[in-house]
Amino acid sequence: MLREPSDAEIQGFLDDQRPLPFSYPEVGASREGAPPGYPVNQHRGRLGEGLEAHALAVQAVRHWKMYETGWTMLCWPDASISEGTVIGVLGRHLGLRSLNACRIAYTIEEEGPSLKRYGFALGTLPGHVERGEERFTVEWHATDDSVFYELFAFSRPSHPLARAAPPLARMIQRRFARDSLLSMKAAVSGEESR
């Protein structure tokens, strides 16, 4: 798109996408890794240490802070983190706008004595420029009291523009992974997001 869509246009797009199936057959595969034939985008970074930092990281994920990059916007940030929730992601790049539809494929909530893990995976719907899955997790490890954020994704181009320029699509995905980590670090440290 050349212009930013209105809230009504975004809502209409999401309403049209809601009843549709996922656009890829390997739903849930990001729990274990990537299926054969998919390029992977993975980015992991330390957010801090201690259970307080982990609690702040969980709150940041619950409030979709990883999308506060300055060039991506979640439609809508009050969406619940629960399986089946449909969201839109509006991105700005190279003077264009893209609106992509996703559904939460599964959630993660693990509480053990040596590892606490929270997150979810978004699967693409037909109204997305890619086909695949993206998992966001935060973890606390008792061994060194560290807290980490990880984005793990596998996808293939779906939209003709993404298929025409795969290196550009991968560059945008890597940029989002890097910027989402910066947004999570800012949320956990209490700094203002960009």
C-alpha positions in Angstrom: 0.0 0.0 0.0 1.1 3.5 -0.7 -0.8 5.0 2.3 -1.6 3.9 5.8 -5.0 2.2 6.0 -7.7 3.5 8.3 -8.7 1.7 11.4 -11.9 0.7 9.7 -10.0 -0.7 6.7 -7.7 -2.7 9.1 -10.7 -4.0 11.0 -12.4 -5.1 7.8 -9.2 -6.9 6.6 -8.9 -8.7 10.0 -12.6 -9.7 9.9 -12.2 -11.1 6.4 -9.1 -13.1 7.6 -10.5 -14.4 10.9 -12.4 -17.4 9.4 -9.6 -18.5 7.0 -7.2 -21.4 7.7 -3.5 -20.9 8.3 -1.6 -20.4 5.0 0.9 -23.2 5.7 0.5 -26.9 6.6 3.1 -27.2 9.4 1.2 -25.4 12.1 2.9 -25.7 15.5 6.3 -26.8 14.0 8.2 -23.9 15.6 8.0 -25.7 18.9 10.7 -28.1 17.7 12.4 -26.1 14.9 11.8 -25.5 11.2 10.3 -27.9 8.7 12.5 -28.8 5.7 12.6 -26.2 2.9 12.0 -23.1 5.0 14.6 -20.4 5.6 15.0 -19.6 9.4 15.2 -16.3 11.1 16.4 -16.6 14.7 17.6 -13.9 17.1 18.3 -14.3 20.8 19.4 -11.8 23.3 19.9 -11.3 27.1 17.4 -9.0 28.8 18.8 -9.1 32.3 18.8 -11.3 35.3 16.6 -12.4 38.1 12.9 -13.3 38.4 11.9 -9.6 38.5 13.4 -9.1 35.0 11.6 -12.3 33.8 8.3 -11.0 35.2 8.9 -7.7 33.3 9.7 -9.6 30.2 6.6 -11.6 30.4 4.5 -8.4 30.9 6.3 -6.9 27.8 5.3 -9.9 25.7 1.7 -9.8 27.0 1.6 -6.2 25.9 3.2 -6.9 22.5 6.1 -4.6 23.2 8.3 -6.4 20.7 6.2 -4.7 17.9 7.1 -1.2 19.2 10.0 -0.8 16.7 9.1 2.6 15.2 8.3 1.0 11.9 5.9 -1.8 12.9 2.5 -1.5 14.6 0.3 -4.2 16.0 -3.4 -4.1 15.2 -4.5 -4.2 18.0 -2.2 -4.0 21.1 -5.0 -5.0 23.4 -5.4 -8.4 21.7 -5.2 -11.3 24.2 -2.3 -13.7 24.1 -4.4 -16.8 23.6 -4.6 -19.5 21.0 -6.8 -18.5 18.0 -6.4 -14.7 18.5 -6.1 -13.0 15.1 -4.0 -9.9 14.8 -2.6 -7.6 12.0 0.9 -6.2 11.7 1.3 -3.0 9.8 4.8 -2.4 8.6 6.5 0.6 6.9 9.4 -0.1 4.6 10.9 1.6 1.5 8.0 4.1 1.3 5.4 1.3 1.3 3.0 -0.1 3.9 2.2 -3.8 4.3 -0.7 -5.2 6.4 -0.3 -8.8 7.4 -2.7 -11.2 9.1 -1.6 -13.8 11.7 -3.3 -16.1 14.2 -1.8 -17.3 17.5 -1.0 -21.0 16.8 -0.1 -21.9 20.4 1.1 -20.5 23.7 3.9 -21.5 26.0 3.8 -21.2 29.8 6.4 -23.4 31.5 7.1 -23.0 35.2 9.9 -25.2 36.6 12.5 -24.9 39.3 15.3 -24.3 36.9 13.5 -22.8 33.9 10.6 -20.5 33.4 9.4 -19.9 29.8 6.6 -17.8 28.4 5.6 -17.0 24.9 3.6 -17.8 21.8 3.8 -18.5 18.1 2.0 -16.5 15.3 1.1 -18.4 12.2 0.4 -16.6 8.9 -3.0 -16.4 7.4 -3.7 -15.9 3.6 -3.5 -12.1 4.0 0.3 -12.2 4.8 3.2 -11.6 2.5 4.9 -14.7 3.9 3.9 -18.3 4.8 5.1 -19.7 8.1 5.4 -19.3 11.8 7.1 -16.9 14.2 7.7 -17.8 17.9 8.4 -15.2 20.6 9.7 -16.5 24.0 11.2 -15.2 27.2 13.1 -17.5 29.5 14.6 -17.4 32.9 17.5 -19.9 33.7 18.2 -20.8 37.3 21.8 -21.9 36.6 23.0 -18.3 36.0 19.8 -16.3 36.8 19.7 -15.0 33.2 16.7 -13.8 31.3 16.6 -14.1 27.5 14.3 -13.1 24.7 14.2 -15.2 21.5 12.5 -14.8 18.1 12.4 -17.9 16.0 10.7 -18.0 12.6 10.5 -20.0 9.5 8.8 -18.7 6.4 8.7 -18.6 2.6 7.5 -15.7 0.4 3.8 -15.8 -0.5 3.0 -12.4 -2.0 4.4 -11.7 -5.5 6.6 -8.8 -4.3 8.1 -11.0 -1.6 8.8 -13.8 -4.1 10.4 -11.3 -6.5 12.9 -10.0 -3.9 13.7 -12.7 -1.4 16.9 -11.0 -0.2 14.9 -7.9 0.7 12.2 -9.9 2.5 15.0 -11.6 4.6 16.6 -8.3 5.3 13.3 -6.9 6.6 12.8 -10.1 8.8 16.3 -9.8 10.2 15.7 -6.1 10.9 12.5 -6.9 12.8 14.2 -9.6 14.9 17.0 -7.2 15.9 14.6 -4.2 16.5 12.1 -6.4 18.5 15.0 -7.4 20.8 15.8 -3.7 21.3 12.2 -3.0 22.1 12.1 -5.8 24.6 15.3 -4.6 26.3 13.8 -1.1 26.6 10.6 -2.5 28.1 12.4 -4.6 30.7 14.9 -1.8 31.6 12.0 0.7 31.9 13.4 2.9 29.1 11.1 4.6 26.7 10.6 2.6 23.4 11.5 4.3 20.2 
